[in-house]
Amino acid sequence: MSVWGPAMFFGVLAMIFTGYPVAFALGGTALLFALVGSATGAFDLVLLYALPERTFGTMSNSTLLAVPFFIFMGAVLEKSKLAEDLLETIGILFGRFRGGLAIGVVMVGALLAAATGVVGASVTAMGLISLPVMLRNGYQRELSLGVIAASGTLGQIIPPSIVLIVLGDQMGVSVGDLFRAALLPGLVLTGAYAVYIAVLAFVRVDVAPALPEEMRVGGLRLVRRVAVSLVPPLVLIVVVLGSIFAGVATPTEAGALGAVGAMVLAMLNRSLSLDALRSAMEETSRLTIMVIFLLIGSTAFALVFRGFDGDLWIEGLLTGIPGGALGFLVVVNLVVFLLGFFIDFFEIAFIIVPLVVPAAEILGVDITWLGIVLAVNLQTSFLTPPFGFSLFYLRGVTPPAISTTAIYRGAIPFIAIQLVVLTGIIWMAIP
């Protein structure tokens, strides 16, 4: 077996873990190994002639065009304060019950996930808005922190998740099929979070008290608030996802509809300022440019890696794991889970996923459900101490008086829920 493939694989991981930008680590490693391999006769530089064509193919990829549309949709809802109004309204709606405020945060997390598909935006928004209200009304600190961190990660799995769009492109499966398959696990996770909170509030009265009488809103005021703040975003989400599930629109077309719909809602709410629009456009541009450069770098890496027969090396390793498809899924999930501590899901999707799909096809693993398994796995790693990205986002918006260990303790029960759901989904992927 040639040592070039393994050397290239571990070389790019070493460069990434030094903190070098991932896109340039991928592209730089590819060019370096291509030049050295060519000098020793182990690589044919003619293979690099395909790189410009593949780069232009990336730029014209209609599936990935859905990414900026959905990011922009969520950014507009966040920057125009529509997400904040939604959070406050659901808090008032559920807050009259013990544990209701926390359940409301879970529901908002699911709705923001369906509106943004971006974990950082959801966790940050709910951390800034919900945490002070929950703590002020006597909620246990660890529960409050855990609910916000866990609910924010729902953006990884609930459609129109950016994770699923990227995974669909890299795995060669329909994004619409991934969205349909992800809907049930997303709803199960949301329901499991809510049930855990309700049971905890019932057993321990002091953990999640109901809102005091003076903070409750009822009658026509509540109806008006629900009609203005809750119904319009909910209708937008239903229309966007419904058009995909019904086959009326592709994810890209539905994303464009969602982006326009979010601006219309913001205008009707008189909250679409020039600053909010500029901020939403900047965030969309930043994330989209990052995805494109990562994809170009990963394309160069994959081209050279295959030139060294590195794909055959990975395929041989994965198909030779004891236990067949189940052993393969266990090992891949462990690797992705550990990598999720250190690098973002974009990097994992562009580096690891293309390498494991051929082996999965040989073993008969359902590729669509493999995508769902990986998405839930990444969601779990985002929530797991000490390096979970969701915990870092929450740490950035919590007061200094709240310790990092309190955030970790709050996340543990929700990690257990995630692992139970993940175990169930793994069985769906086994042939």
Secondary structure as GFF3:
##gff-version 3
##sequence-region A 1 431
A	DSSP	alpha_helix	4	17	.	.	.	ID=ss1
A	DSSP	alpha_helix	22	39	.	.	.	ID=ss2
A	DSSP	three_ten_helix	45	49	.	.	.	ID=ss3
A	DSSP	alpha_helix	50	59	.	.	.	ID=ss4
A	DSSP	alpha_helix	66	79	.	.	.	ID=ss5
A	DSSP	alpha_helix	82	94	.	.	.	ID=ss6
A	DSSP	alpha_helix	100	116	.	.	.	ID=ss7
A	DSSP	alpha_helix	119	136	.	.	.	ID=ss8
A	DSSP	alpha_helix	141	152	.	.	.	ID=ss9
A	DSSP	three_ten_helix	153	156	.	.	.	ID=ss10
A	DSSP	alpha_helix	162	171	.	.	.	ID=ss11
A	DSSP	alpha_helix	175	203	.	.	.	ID=ss12
A	DSSP	three_ten_helix	213	215	.	.	.	ID=ss13
A	DSSP	alpha_helix	219	225	.	.	.	ID=ss14
A	DSSP	pi_helix	226	230	.	.	.	ID=ss15
A	DSSP	alpha_helix	231	245	.	.	.	ID=ss16
A	DSSP	alpha_helix	251	268	.	.	.	ID=ss17
A	DSSP	alpha_helix	274	307	.	.	.	ID=ss18
A	DSSP	alpha_helix	310	319	.	.	.	ID=ss19
A	DSSP	alpha_helix	324	339	.	.	.	ID=ss20
A	DSSP	alpha_helix	345	351	.	.	.	ID=ss21
A	DSSP	alpha_helix	353	363	.	.	.	ID=ss22
A	DSSP	alpha_helix	367	383	.	.	.	ID=ss23
A	DSSP	alpha_helix	389	395	.	.	.	ID=ss24
A	DSSP	alpha_helix	404	429	.	.	.	ID=ss25
###
